[in-house]
Amino acid sequence: MSNSIGKLFTITSFGESHGKCIGVVVDGCPAGLAVAETDIQTEVDKRRPGESPAATDRHEKDKVEILSGISDGLTTGAPVCLMIRNEDVDDSDYEKIRYKLRPGHADYTAHMKYGGFHDWSGGGRFSGRITAGFVMAGAVAKKALNTIGAGIIAHTVEIGGIAARTASYDEIKQAVGDPLRCADSAASQRMTELIAEVKEAGDSLGGIIEGIALNVPVGLGEPVFDNLDGELARALLAIPAVKGVEFGAGFSSARMKGSQNNDPFRVEGEKVITTTNNSGGINGGISNGMPLVVRVAVKPTSSIAMEQDTVDIDKMENTTITVGGRHDVCIVPRAVVVVEAMMAVTLCDFAMRAGLIPRVIK
């Protein structure tokens, strides 16, 4: 397996859905960075099921434990090891379908790649549960980015085909208080009603999350193979259930003319800006100083209660499957903070590579 990402600010993910713990090691974090346990816990709490109507019935405390790399509230320069213990674990529903391949999940590919030795309970390494580690790493990265004035916000822009209206940055910042992390309260209500209908039917929903990075310095990115957008896409596609990534106008740019898609330049004070942002803040794989805008497509949760055709991999025969257990009807609301985290990890790594974030914070 490949469980690490980043060149200077490197994170290594560990743990399984129903194992003893989930965690992350952050290597290369600058020394002297102020990071309190509450900074990390606040981010992790955004990922917990909470009161969201779309969320699983699995209720973990998700209490963050700092094992190394932080002393007296400051990073030491040593690897930062962060962990969350798994407590609300129930393997019974997975035992019943251990050899039945869940459609849409990684059961078949993992079985074939690892010879059947992979951890099958709860999806193991292929569960969304591992993203709790991503969020812990993202909390540290956000603190580092704060030292250069950069910030990241994300929000739900679509669930089940119901799209939110365009929102201002201030409205998006307030979306954290919405159960679905949506800045459009009217759309959120319609999404909630649809989620209830789909849950009753034993089905699931997908959606779209938009992430925005503000005050990103000009010049982040290392073309041609370490493009900023390419590395961001790589990090975001590591989030289970993410199946598509677009920047700025994205796929709609394919339907535009050059005169419509180009972002005209102008001088504003001492800065060069663009009057539109179809490029999403990136030109030639390098940040241009405008807000970095990315959207990710999140597929419907694979584990559903409806009966589906499948294969019993042990008996090698056709059969059917109904997945029990505790699963999100829609993973989108809980994935919003995960998108923020992976954006932060990537941008922090590039900012360090550019020398903008030093090895020692003074």
C-alpha positions as CSV (number, residue, x, y, z in Angstrom):
1,M,0.0,0.0,0.0
2,S,1.0,3.6,-0.5
3,N,-0.1,5.5,2.7
4,S,1.9,8.7,2.5
5,I,1.6,11.9,0.6
6,G,3.7,15.2,0.4
7,K,7.3,16.1,-0.2
8,L,8.3,18.3,2.7
9,F,5.1,18.3,4.8
10,T,4.4,14.6,4.6
11,I,1.5,12.7,6.2
12,T,1.2,9.0,6.7
13,S,-2.2,7.5,7.4
14,F,-2.7,4.4,9.5
15,G,-5.5,2.3,11.0
16,E,-8.6,0.5,9.9
17,S,-12.3,1.1,10.3
18,H,-12.9,-1.5,13.0
19,G,-9.3,-1.8,14.2
20,K,-8.0,-0.5,17.5
21,C,-7.4,3.0,16.2
22,I,-7.2,5.5,13.3
23,G,-4.4,7.9,13.1
24,V,-1.8,9.9,11.1
25,V,1.9,10.8,11.4
26,V,2.8,14.3,10.2
27,D,6.5,14.5,9.3
28,G,8.3,17.7,8.3
29,C,6.0,20.0,10.3
30,P,7.9,23.2,11.2
31,A,9.1,23.5,14.8
32,G,7.6,26.2,17.0
33,L,4.1,26.1,15.5
34,A,1.4,26.7,18.1
35,V,-1.0,23.7,18.0
36,A,-3.3,22.9,20.8
37,E,-5.3,19.7,21.2
38,T,-8.4,21.8,20.9
39,D,-7.3,23.0,17.5
40,I,-7.3,19.4,16.2
41,Q,-10.4,18.3,18.2
42,T,-12.5,21.2,16.8
43,E,-11.7,20.0,13.2
44,V,-12.4,16.4,14.0
45,D,-15.7,17.2,15.6
46,K,-16.9,18.7,12.3
47,R,-16.5,15.2,10.8
48,R,-18.5,13.4,13.5
49,P,-22.1,12.3,12.6
50,G,-23.6,14.9,14.9
51,E,-27.2,15.7,14.1
52,S,-27.0,15.3,10.4
53,P,-29.9,13.4,8.9
54,A,-27.6,11.9,6.4
55,A,-25.1,10.4,8.9
56,T,-24.5,6.9,10.2
57,D,-25.7,5.6,13.6
58,R,-22.2,4.7,14.5
59,H,-21.3,7.2,17.3
60,E,-17.6,7.4,18.1
61,K,-16.2,9.8,20.6
62,D,-13.3,10.6,18.3
63,K,-11.2,11.9,21.1
64,V,-7.9,13.1,19.7
65,E,-4.7,11.9,21.4
66,I,-1.4,13.5,20.7
67,L,1.3,10.9,21.0
68,S,4.4,12.9,19.9
69,G,5.8,16.0,18.2
70,I,3.9,18.6,20.3
71,S,5.1,19.8,23.7
72,D,3.7,22.6,25.7
73,G,1.4,23.6,22.8
74,L,4.3,23.9,20.3
75,T,5.5,21.6,17.6
76,T,9.0,20.3,18.3
77,G,10.1,19.5,14.8
78,A,9.8,15.7,15.4
79,P,7.1,13.7,13.7
80,V,3.6,14.6,15.0
81,C,1.7,11.4,15.8
82,L,-2.1,11.8,16.2
83,M,-4.6,9.1,17.1
84,I,-8.2,8.4,17.7
85,R,-9.4,5.1,19.3
86,N,-12.2,3.1,17.7
87,E,-14.7,2.2,20.4
88,D,-18.2,1.8,18.9
89,V,-17.2,-1.2,16.8
90,D,-19.7,-3.9,15.7
91,D,-18.5,-6.6,13.3
92,S,-21.7,-8.7,13.3
93,D,-23.3,-7.4,10.1
94,Y,-20.0,-7.6,8.2
95,E,-19.4,-11.2,9.3
96,K,-22.7,-12.2,7.7
97,I,-21.6,-10.9,4.3
98,R,-17.8,-11.5,4.6
99,Y,-17.5,-13.3,1.3
100,K,-20.3,-11.4,-0.5
101,L,-18.9,-8.5,-2.6
102,R,-20.6,-5.2,-1.9
103,P,-21.3,-3.6,-5.3
104,G,-19.5,-0.2,-5.6
105,H,-17.1,-1.0,-2.8
106,A,-13.5,-2.1,-2.9
107,D,-14.3,-5.7,-1.6
108,Y,-13.4,-7.4,-4.9
109,T,-10.3,-5.3,-5.8
110,A,-8.9,-5.5,-2.3
111,H,-9.5,-9.3,-2.1
112,M,-7.7,-9.8,-5.4
113,K,-4.8,-7.4,-4.7
114,Y,-4.0,-8.6,-1.2
115,G,-4.9,-12.3,-1.6
116,G,-7.8,-12.2,0.8
117,F,-5.6,-11.0,3.7
118,H,-7.0,-7.4,3.8
119,D,-9.1,-6.3,6.8
120,W,-12.7,-6.8,5.6
121,S,-14.5,-5.6,8.7
122,G,-16.1,-2.2,8.1
123,G,-14.2,-1.8,4.9
124,G,-10.9,-1.8,6.6
125,R,-8.4,0.6,5.0
126,F,-11.0,1.4,2.3
127,S,-13.5,2.9,4.8
128,G,-14.3,6.6,5.1
129,R,-13.4,6.1,8.7
130,I,-9.7,6.6,7.8
131,T,-10.4,10.2,6.8
132,A,-10.5,11.1,10.5
133,G,-6.7,10.9,10.3
134,F,-6.7,13.2,7.2
135,V,-8.7,15.8,9.2
136,M,-6.2,15.7,12.1
137,A,-3.3,16.3,9.7
138,G,-5.3,19.0,8.0
139,A,-5.8,20.8,11.4
140,V,-2.0,21.0,11.7
141,A,-1.6,22.2,8.1
142,K,-4.3,24.9,8.6
143,K,-2.3,26.2,11.5
144,A,0.8,26.4,9.4
145,L,-1.0,28.1,6.6
146,N,-2.4,30.7,9.0
147,T,1.1,31.9,9.5
148,I,1.1,33.2,5.9
149,G,-2.5,34.4,6.0
150,A,-4.0,31.7,3.9
151,G,-7.3,30.1,4.8
152,I,-9.6,27.3,3.5
153,I,-13.4,26.9,3.5
154,A,-15.6,24.3,1.9
155,H,-19.3,23.7,1.7
156,T,-22.0,21.5,0.2
157,V,-23.2,22.8,-3.1
158,E,-25.3,19.8,-4.3
159,I,-26.9,16.6,-2.9
160,G,-29.0,14.3,-5.0
161,G,-29.3,16.7,-7.9
162,I,-30.5,19.6,-5.6
163,A,-28.1,22.5,-6.1
164,A,-27.5,25.3,-3.7
165,R,-27.5,28.9,-5.0
166,T,-24.2,30.8,-5.3
167,A,-23.2,32.0,-1.9
168,S,-20.9,34.7,-0.6
169,Y,-17.7,33.9,1.3
170,D,-19.4,35.1,4.5
171,E,-22.3,32.8,4.0
172,I,-20.1,29.9,3.2
173,K,-18.2,30.5,6.5
174,Q,-21.5,30.2,8.3
175,A,-22.4,26.9,6.6
176,V,-20.5,25.0,9.3
177,G,-23.7,25.6,11.5
178,D,-25.9,23.9,8.9
179,P,-26.5,20.1,9.4
180,L,-25.6,19.5,5.8
181,R,-22.8,22.1,5.7
182,C,-24.8,24.0,3.0
183,A,-24.8,27.8,2.8
184,D,-28.3,27.9,1.2
185,S,-30.9,27.1,3.9
186,A,-33.7,26.6,1.5
187,A,-31.7,24.1,-0.6
188,S,-30.6,22.4,2.6
189,Q,-34.2,21.8,3.6
190,R,-35.0,20.3,0.3
191,M,-31.9,18.1,0.5
192,T,-32.9,17.0,4.0
193,E,-36.4,16.0,2.8
194,L,-34.8,14.0,-0.1
195,I,-32.4,12.3,2.2
196,A,-35.3,11.1,4.4
197,E,-37.1,9.6,1.4
198,V,-34.0,7.8,0.2
199,K,-33.2,6.5,3.6
200,E,-36.6,5.1,4.0
201,A,-36.1,3.3,0.7
202,G,-32.8,1.8,1.9
203,D,-30.8,3.7,-0.8
204,S,-28.1,6.5,-0.7
205,L,-27.2,9.8,-2.3
206,G,-24.1,11.5,-3.6
207,G,-23.3,15.2,-4.2
208,I,-20.8,17.9,-4.8
209,I,-18.5,19.8,-2.4
210,E,-16.8,23.1,-3.2
211,G,-13.5,24.0,-1.5
212,I,-12.1,27.6,-1.6
213,A,-8.6,28.6,-0.5
214,L,-8.2,32.3,0.1
215,N,-5.0,34.5,0.2
216,V,-3.0,31.8,-1.6
217,P,0.4,33.2,-2.6
218,V,1.3,33.5,-6.2
219,G,3.8,30.9,-7.4
220,L,2.8,27.6,-5.6
221,G,3.2,24.6,-7.8
222,E,6.2,22.8,-9.4
223,P,5.4,22.1,-13.1
224,V,5.4,20.0,-15.1
225,F,4.6,16.9,-13.0
226,D,4.0,18.4,-9.6
227,N,1.4,20.9,-10.8
228,L,-0.6,22.4,-8.0
229,D,-3.9,21.3,-9.5
230,G,-2.5,17.8,-10.2
231,E,-1.3,17.3,-6.7
232,L,-4.5,18.8,-5.2
233,A,-6.5,16.4,-7.4
234,R,-4.4,13.5,-6.2
235,A,-5.0,14.4,-2.5
236,L,-8.7,14.9,-3.0
237,L,-9.1,11.6,-4.9
238,A,-7.6,9.8,-1.9
239,I,-10.8,10.6,-0.1
240,P,-13.0,7.4,-0.4
241,A,-16.1,8.1,-2.5
242,V,-14.6,11.0,-4.4
243,K,-14.9,10.3,-8.2
244,G,-14.3,13.6,-9.8
245,V,-12.4,16.8,-9.4
246,E,-12.6,20.1,-11.3
247,F,-11.1,23.6,-10.9
248,G,-12.7,26.9,-11.6
249,A,-15.1,26.6,-14.5
250,G,-14.0,22.9,-14.8
251,F,-15.9,20.8,-17.3
252,S,-18.1,23.8,-18.3
253,S,-15.1,25.4,-19.8
254,A,-15.3,22.8,-22.6
255,R,-18.5,24.5,-23.7
256,M,-17.1,28.0,-23.7
257,K,-15.3,30.1,-26.2
258,G,-11.8,31.4,-25.4
259,S,-13.2,34.9,-25.1
260,Q,-15.6,33.6,-22.4
261,N,-13.2,31.3,-20.5
262,N,-10.1,33.6,-20.4
263,D,-9.7,35.6,-17.2
264,P,-8.7,39.2,-18.1
265,F,-5.9,40.8,-16.0
266,R,-5.9,44.2,-14.4
267,V,-3.9,46.1,-11.8
268,E,-5.5,46.8,-8.5
269,G,-3.3,48.8,-6.1
270,E,0.0,46.9,-6.1
271,K,-1.5,43.6,-7.2
272,V,-2.3,41.9,-10.5
273,I,-5.7,40.3,-10.4
274,T,-8.1,38.8,-12.8
275,T,-11.6,40.1,-13.3
276,T,-13.1,36.6,-13.5
277,N,-11.8,33.3,-12.1
278,N,-12.6,30.6,-14.5
279,S,-9.1,29.1,-14.0
280,G,-9.9,28.6,-10.3
281,G,-6.8,30.4,-9.2
282,I,-4.3,28.2,-11.1
283,N,-2.6,28.8,-14.4
284,G,0.0,26.4,-15.8
285,G,-0.1,24.4,-12.6
286,I,0.9,27.4,-10.6
287,S,-1.2,29.5,-8.2
288,N,-2.0,33.0,-9.6
289,G,-3.1,34.7,-6.3
290,M,-6.8,34.5,-7.0
291,P,-9.1,32.3,-4.8
292,L,-8.3,28.7,-5.5
293,V,-11.7,27.1,-6.3
294,V,-12.1,23.3,-6.6
295,R,-15.2,21.0,-6.6
296,V,-15.3,17.3,-5.9
297,A,-18.0,14.8,-7.0
298,V,-18.9,12.4,-4.2
299,K,-20.6,9.2,-5.2
300,P,-23.5,7.7,-3.3
301,T,-22.6,5.5,-0.4
302,S,-22.0,2.0,-1.7
303,S,-23.3,0.1,1.3
304,I,-27.1,0.2,1.0
305,A,-30.0,-1.8,2.4
306,M,-31.6,-2.6,-0.9
307,E,-31.1,-6.1,-2.3
308,Q,-28.5,-6.2,-5.1
309,D,-26.9,-8.8,-7.3
310,T,-23.4,-9.9,-6.4
311,V,-21.0,-12.8,-6.1
312,D,-20.0,-15.0,-3.2
313,I,-16.2,-14.9,-3.7
314,D,-15.7,-18.0,-1.4
315,K,-18.1,-20.2,-3.2
316,M,-17.6,-18.5,-6.6
317,E,-21.4,-18.4,-7.3
318,N,-23.9,-15.7,-8.1
319,T,-26.1,-14.5,-5.2
320,T,-27.7,-11.4,-3.8
321,I,-26.7,-9.1,-1.0
322,T,-28.5,-6.7,1.5
323,V,-26.0,-4.7,3.5
324,G,-26.9,-4.2,7.1
325,G,-24.9,-2.2,9.7
326,R,-24.5,1.5,10.1
327,H,-23.8,3.6,7.1
328,D,-24.3,7.2,6.0
329,V,-27.2,7.8,3.6
330,C,-25.0,10.6,2.1
331,I,-21.4,11.1,3.0
332,V,-21.2,14.6,1.6
333,P,-21.8,16.7,4.8
334,R,-19.2,14.9,6.8
335,A,-16.7,15.0,3.9
336,V,-16.7,18.8,3.7
337,V,-14.0,19.1,6.4
338,V,-12.1,16.3,4.8
339,V,-11.9,18.3,1.6
340,E,-10.6,21.3,3.6
341,A,-8.0,19.0,5.2
342,M,-6.6,17.6,2.0
343,M,-6.5,21.0,0.4
344,A,-4.6,22.3,3.5
345,V,-2.1,19.5,3.5
346,T,-1.3,20.0,-0.1
347,L,-1.0,23.8,0.0
348,C,1.1,23.6,3.2
349,D,3.5,21.2,1.5
350,F,3.8,23.5,-1.6
351,A,4.2,26.6,0.7
352,M,7.1,24.9,2.5
353,R,8.7,23.9,-0.9
354,A,8.5,27.5,-1.9
355,G,10.2,28.7,1.3
356,L,7.2,30.7,2.4
357,I,6.7,28.6,5.6
358,P,10.1,28.2,7.3
359,R,11.3,25.0,9.1
360,V,11.2,27.0,12.4
361,I,8.3,29.4,13.3
362,K,9.6,32.3,15.3
